[in-house]
Amino acid sequence: MTATGEEMHALVERLYPLCRSITGDGVRATLEIVGEYLPLQVHEVPTGTQVLDWTVPQEWNIRDAYVADPTGHRVVDFAASSLHVLGYSVPVSATMPLSELRGHLHTLPDHPTWVPYRTSYYKPEWGFCLAQETLDALPDGEYEVRIDSTLEDGHLTYAEHVIPGQVPDEVIVSCHVCHPSLANDNLAGIAVATFLARALAETTPYYTYRFVYAPGTIGAITWLARNAERIDQVKHGLVLACAGDRGQLTYKQSRRGDAEIDRVLRHVLTATERPHRIAEFTPYGYDERQYCSPGFDLGVGSLTRTPYAGYPEYHTSADNPDFVSPEAMADTLAVCREAFAVLDRNRRYVNLSPYGEPQLGRRGLYDALGGRSDTQQAQMAMLWVLNLSDGEHGLLDVAERSGLPFDTVAAAADALHGAGLIKA
């Protein structure tokens, strides 16, 4: 277990109790905590703002909610878990028989001890979520029902963290911040994104990296609407979700299928021999479907471990901090760092001595390799880089065609560039 893995898990545990939704103080509290790890620029977008084909909804906040049985005992209590309330429930204060209350109760009969996660964002409704075993034990009688919530004009909140690069072209890393007490979906994604940003800030990246913390769907749509005029600067992107379960890694390709980020993730996952799956794009899932909508068609893929709805604990109280592991989050973070290291160094070069093979020995390039355990491999990398430096092939092309490690190819390119044999 790495120290970073433990730190990410601690962040998940700290965020877990907060009641998040697509708007409201829970999102702000989440971003305030993330802001202790990274400087964030927080944006507040007013209710009623037109964002593409959508409108920013009213803001929802909740203070308390419960169902009390005929003896006054709270059998369902928001204070115990934010999952107990249907997300975006309108206020209610009433007394009703169990027969009437049942129509507002949500359970998981196949998992009688788990509490489901349910929402009603765009249809005025109220309800409670509880374990099936709790429902089965309820006696007939009159029940007190109370939801102390507000649904009124306010704001949608999202945040950004930008790491300046050597060029203004951007890589976006996006995660959703709207789910309440769900550790894998998506607190693990928030934690991995946060520690990835911290790691990148210690380097001098080639690209500018923009981290987007936004509510799912409406948040990504709002970000796209507010950045439509500069969207051409976004060259690559990755959506992070379900980043902490113990399943194998899954990379879902962009709509293009051949975007550079797709090739990079395929290469890294294969070259490192990690158990993984490459999935084709579908217009369902997380916010990659917004970034990859046909009008934008950005090169944005999605990295998860077990994908959405691919594990029984998905959207239930069983997706708790015990379900995610420091080791899995550390592995997800390592893949992201390795992938962005490849992306950052994947240049196209032009051979400045393209007629015949240049004499490497008299330039000291072979001597510089003396004593290396991979001398022959490094020499081959130089020859491959020289041969494919035609302005059309990048270093990832060289690595894939030669079968050589990307790091070896990149080191060869650095040496050749230093010797004045190639130029970017």
C-alpha positions, 0 to 999 in steps of 0.5 A: 500500500503506497502512501499516496494510495492511503492519502487518496483513500483518506480523502474518499473517507472524508468526502463520503458523508457529504450530501452531494447533488447536481447543485447545492451546498454539498457540491460547494463543501466537496470543492472546498475540501478538494481546494485544500489539496489544489487551488481551484477556480470555482464557478457559479452559474445562475439558475435559468442560464441556457447551456446548449439545449439545457437550462441550469435547474433550481438549486437543491439543498436539504437539512433533515429528512426522516420517516418515523413509525407510529411510536415516533422512532425514526426508521429512515433517517437522512442523518444516518446516510444521505442515500436515504433521501431521493435526490432532489426531493421536494419538501414534505411534512405529512402523516400517512398510512404505510400503504400510502407511504410505500409508493414513495419508498425505494428498495433493492429486493435482491440485496435486502440489506443495501440502500439504493441511490435514486434521484429525481432531478427534473421531475418534482417528486419526493421519496426515501430509499431504505433496505428491503429488510427495514421495509419488511419489518415496518408495522402498519399504522400512521407514519410521520414523513418529513423532508426539510429541503429547498428547491429554489433559484440559485446556482450550479457550481463547478470548479477548475484547476489549470496546470500551465504547459509549454503550449496552450493546447489543453488536455482536460481531465474531468470527473463528476462531483454530484453523487452523494455517499458513493465511494467508487462512483465517484469519490475515487475518481475525484481523489485520483484526479486531485492527486494526478493534478498534484503530481503534474504540478511538480513537472513541467508538462508540454500540454496545459492540463485543465482539471474539471470538477463538475456535476454529471451531465448538466455540469459537463454541458455547462462547461462546454457551453461556457467554453465553446469558443475556445474548444479548439484548444482541447486536444486530448481528454480523459474522464475519470470514474469508478477508479478505486474498485478491485476490478481490472482497468477498463478504457473506453475509447473516444467517439473517434476511436483513433484519437491520440488519447485512445492510442496512448491508453491502449499502448500503456495498458498493453505495454505494462501488461496490466489486466485490462479491457478496451471498450468501444465508444457508446453514447451512454456512460459518464461525461465522455458522451458530452465531450464526444457529442458530434458537434464537439467530437473531442478526443476524450476517452474514459478510464475506469476500473469496473465500468458503471453498472458493472458491479452489484454495489453500483449505486448502492450503500455497498459502494462505501469506503471499504469497497475501494482500495488504496492499492487500486486507486494508486494503480489507476493514478499510475496509469494516468501518469504513465499515459500523460507522460507518453502523451506529453512526449509524443512529438513528430520530428523531421530527420535533418540528414535523411539521405542515407544513415547518418554517422552516429559514432562520430557524433558520440551517440554510440559512445554515450550508450556505453555500459547500458544494459539495453545498449542494442535496444537503444541503438535500434531506437535511434535508427527507428526514430531517424527512419520515421522522422518524416514529419508524419510519424510521432514517437508513439508510431515508432514505439508501436512499429518497432516494438520498443518501449516508448521510454527508450524511443523518447530517450533516443529522440532526445539524444538525436535532437541534442546532436542536431540530427532531428528537429521537432 
